[in-house]
Amino acid sequence: MTAVDPALPLYLGLMSGTSADGIDAALVQFPASGGCRFVHGHTHAWDPALRAELIALGEGGGLDSLDTLGRIDAQIGLSFAAAAHALLEASGVDRAQVRAIGSHGQTVRHRPLADPAFTLQLGDANRIAEATGITTVADFRRRDVAAGGQGAPLMPAFHLAMLGQSEEDRAILNLGGIANLTLIPRGGVPRGFDTGPANALMDAWCQQHRGVPFDADGAFAASGRVDETLLAQWLAEPWFALPPPKSTGREQFHLDWALAALGQRALAPADVQATLLELTAATVANALLAHLPEARRVLVCGGGVRNPQLLRRLSARLPGVVVESSAVHGLDPDYMEAMGFAWLAQQTLDGLAGNLPSVTGAKGPRILGAIHPA
């Protein structure tokens, strides 16, 4: 834990991603000189039954009634509030010191190409504000969608603010359930977009065949061999050829999508896991080489940073490029997105834009989110 600077306000970020593997909570401060002071972090476990519902919804499952929707929205809000409580207790920080909570919510549907386009994150922010007594900013994505953008990814604005000053062309890679890149060329316009699946598919396959929620250290994948035929079938997915701006989610890349290409072939589970990992490495590398081939450094954050096999395969596909954790540059890779939503809360309260139109395709900069006063 880093000591709190009493001269600076505190912000608390809450984030649950595509994998719904836990609610990340981060306490941070933002010095006027720039950068981010990471004070403390905590990952709060989901109730297993609720998590199962969220996974099913994220993969395109329907709701049996509006009552179910209302219940889940309230339960997610209460879960996020519990994560905030746990972080405050673990850090010893008085909630009165926290200016605001920035809550991402849980994405259950993301349809940026629908007519009309929409994105839906659940997690009643009224519940968070009421339970914590802290002003809560939430629903960040829908304003960008209303302005013609994809509503995602939103982290490139935070990446640019924290890591944009450099004498090199660089990229920031978030390996969550879905992988996304922020491209920061020297003196150029920053861009960012989702590249495709990352942990969501690997986790789902590992759960099905190993009974554990993720592939620790990439050992399951490392024990198998890449099936080039299956990899080629997956890479033929038309979504990968779409130009940016683009974003995606579990409704696009879920286990049934992967299994459709497998068909009746009897591959060893470890070989499928190895091929899923290679799919992530290939789609990230292909996107980087297509859109910023001059990049010489990739800073990695998200759960995938703890998968050495995945980082090895990324390095192999990106010769001459340094692939390293964002921790090398002072930003905790496990809590990067939670820190980002804390930063977005500050932007909203200060009346500043939180999106990058060059990333999302929105008509212009927009102040994001709705404010729920304490």
N, C-alpha and C positions, 0 to 999 in steps of 0.2 A: 504494500500500500504506500502511495506517495502522500506526503503531508499536504494538507489543504492550505492554499494561499488565502488568508482571510480577506485580502483585498479584492478577490475575484469571486463572482457568483459561480455557483455549482449548477451543473445540468446533469440530468439522469436520462440515459437513452435505453430504450427497450426494443428488442428485435427478436423476431422468430422468423426464420427463413423457410425456403421451400421444403427442406427436409423435416421441419418441425421436430428437430431433435432436442430442443430445449429453448428456453427464453433467456437470451443473453441480456444482462443488465450492466451498464457501465456508468460510473460517476466520473465526470470530467470537468475541467476548467479550460477556458480559452484566453490565454494572455493577449493583451492588445498588440504585442509585438509579433504575434503569430504562433502557430503550432497548437498542440493539444496536450494538456497535463492530464494524464490518466491517473485518477486517484484510486479507484478500486473497481473490481469486476466480480460478477457472480453469474453462474448459469443455473437457472431454476428448471427443475424437471416438470414436464407436463404430466397431468393425470393420464395414465395409460389409455383409459376408455375415451377420454376427450381427444387425445392424440390420434387414436385410430379413426375417429370421426373426421378429424381434420385431414388426415392422409387420404381418406376415401373421397372427401369433397374436392381436395386438390387435384385428384386424378380424374375428375369429371363426374363424380357421383352426384346424385340429386338429393334434394331435401324432401322429406315426406309432407312437410307442412310449414307454414310461416311460424308456428309455435316452435318448431325445431330450430329454425333460423334465429329467432329471438333468444332462445335458451343458449345456443352455442355462442352467440355474440356476447351475451352477459357473462357466460362462463369464461370466455377468453379474456374479457376485461378484468374479471376477478383474478384470473391467473397472472395477468401482467401486473396487477396491483400487488399480488403476493410476491412476485419477483422483485419489485421495487422495495417492498418491506424487508425482504431477506437481504438485499444489498445494503440498505441503510443500517440494518442491525449488524451485519458483518463488518461494515466500515466504521461504525460508531459515529457517523455523521448525523447531526440533528436535521430532521426534514425541513426545519425552518430556514436552513442555509441553502436549500435547493430552489433556484429560481423557477425551474420548469422541468417537466418530464417530456421527452419526445418519444412517442410510441408509434412504431411501424404498424402494429397489428399483425394478423395472420392472413396472408393472401389465400383465398379459397377459389378465386377465379380471375384470370387475367386474359382479356380478349382485346388486345390493341388493334387488331385488324377487323373486328366485327363492325357492323353498321347498324347502330352507332357503336363506336369503340367504348369499352368499359373495363374497369379493374375494380376488384372488390376485396377489401381487407376488413376482417372482423376483429372485434375487441373493443367493446363499448368504453370510450374514453371518459364518459361521464362517471362510470364505475371507478376508473383509475383515480380521477380527481377526487371523487367523494371518499374513497377508501384511504388515500394517502394524504389528503389535504394539501396537495401540490398542484399548481396549474399544469394542465396537460395539453400538449399539442399533438394532434393525430390526423389521420386521413390525408397524408401528404401527396398521394399519387394522383388523386382524381382531378385536381385542378390542372395539372399538366396534360392529362388526357382531354379535358374539356377545351384546352388551348390547342388541340390538334397533335399533342405529343403521345409518346408511348407510355408515359407514366413510369418508365423504368429504362435503364437503371438510374437511380438517383444518387448513388454514391460517387460518381465521377466529380460532382461539384465539391464534395468533401475532400476527395483525393487531390483535386487541383489546389484547394486551399491549403492542404497540409503538405503535399509532396510535389507541388508544381514547379518550384524554383530549382532548376537544374541546368547544367551545361551539356546535358545529353538527351537524346530521344529515349523516353522510357515509357513503360506500361505498368499499370497496377492491375493485378489479376486477383479477383475474388473467386475462390473456389468454395462456394456454398453448395446448396442442392443443385443450383444452376450456376454455370461459370459466366462471369462477365469481365470485360476488359475496359480499362480507362487508358486511352492513348494520349500521351502528352508530348507532342513534338516540340523541339526548341523553337520558340518564336512563332509557333503555329497555333491553329485552333484546336482545342482539346476535343476529343470524340470519345464515345463509349457505347458499348452495346453488349448484349448477351451473346455468347458464342455457342451455347448448347448445354447439354446435361453435364453435371459433375458428380457430386456425392449422392444425389437422389437415387439414381439408378443403381449405383454400386452398393449403396446401403440397402436398398430393397432386395437386391439379389443375395446379398450377404445374410440378411435376416431370413430369407426363405430357405437358404441352403446351409447356413451355419447356426442359425438361431441366435445370432448376436446382431446388434443394431448397426454396426459398421465394421469395416475391414481394418483392424488395428495395424498400423504401420504398412498397410498394403500387402500384408503377408499372404493373404488368400489369392490376390491377383498375381503376386510374384511366383506362386507355386504353379500357375497355369501357363499356357502358351496362347498367344494371340492367334485367332482364327481369321486369316486375311479375307476369306470369302464373306464371313459375317460382318467384318469391319467395313468392307466395301458396300455391302447392302445398307448398313446404317448410314454411311457417309453419303449415300445417294438420296437421303431425305431432302426434299426440295427446300425445307426451311433453311438449311445450311447455306444455300446459294443466294438467299435473300440479301440485298444490300442493307447496310445500316441506314437509318435507325431501326433497330429491331430488339424485341424482348420476348421472353417466353417463360414457361413455367411447367409445373408437373402435369397440367392438363394436356400439354403437347408431348412431353417426354416422360412417359410412365412405363412400368414394366410390361404392360400389354403391348405397347409400341415396340419395345425391344424384342419380345417373344414372337411377334408377328414375322419378323425377319428370320428368326431361328427356325420356324416351321417345325417340321418333323425330324430335323437333324438331331442326333443324340450326341451333344457335346458334353464333355466333363464340366461340372459346375465351375471349377477353377479356371478353365479355359474361357468360359463366358465372362467371368469376373475380369480376367486379364484383358479381354477384348473390350469390355466396358471401360476399363481404365484407359486403354489405348484410344478409344473414341474421344474421351475428354482431352487427352494430350494432343491428338490429331486436330480436333476442331479448334482448340485454343491456338495451336501453332499455325494452322492454316490461316486463321483470322488475323493473327499478328503479322504474318508474312505478307498478307494481301493488303493490309491497311496501314501498317507502319513498319516496313521492312528495315528501316534504319535503326530500329530500337536495339539498344545494347544492354538493357537491364529490364528485368521483369520482377517487380516486387509483389510477393504473394501473400494473401491474407485469406481468412476463412478456414473452415475445418480441414480442407484439403492440404493446407500447409503442413499438416502432421502426417501426411502420407508420403513417405520418402520414395516409394516406388513411383508414384505419380510425378513427383518432382524430377526423378531421374529420367522418366520418359519425356517429360517436357524439355529437359535440357538436351536430350538426345535429338529431339526434333528441331531444336533451336541452337545449332552450333554457333559459337561466338557470342552468345547472349548469356549474361549473368542472370541466373534464376535464384532469387533469395527471398527470405522472409521479410515482411515489412518491419519486423522487430529490429532489423539491422539499422533502420532509419527512425527508430524511436516510437513506432506505433504498434501496439499489441495486436497481432494478427487474429487472435481469438475474439476480440471485442471491437474490431474495426467498424462493423456495421452499426452496432449499438452506439459507439462514439459518434458515428455519422448522423444518427437520428437525434442525438443530443444537440449536435451542431445545427441541424435543421430546425430544431425548436428555437434555438437562439436566433437564427435567421428570421424566422417567422415573427417572433416577439419584437425584433428590432426593425421590422418592416422591410426586410431584404429578401431578394429572390433566392430560391433554393434549388432551382433547376438550371440545367445548361441546355438551351435550345439546340446547340450543335450536337448534343447527345441524344435527346429524346425526340427532336423534330417538332417541338412546340413552336407556336407562332412567335414567342418571345419569352423573356424572363418573367417568372411569376412568383409571387409570394405563396408558399404552399401551406396547406394544413388548416385545420380549424382549432381555435383556442377554447379550451374548457377551463374557466377560471377556478381557482381553489375555493 
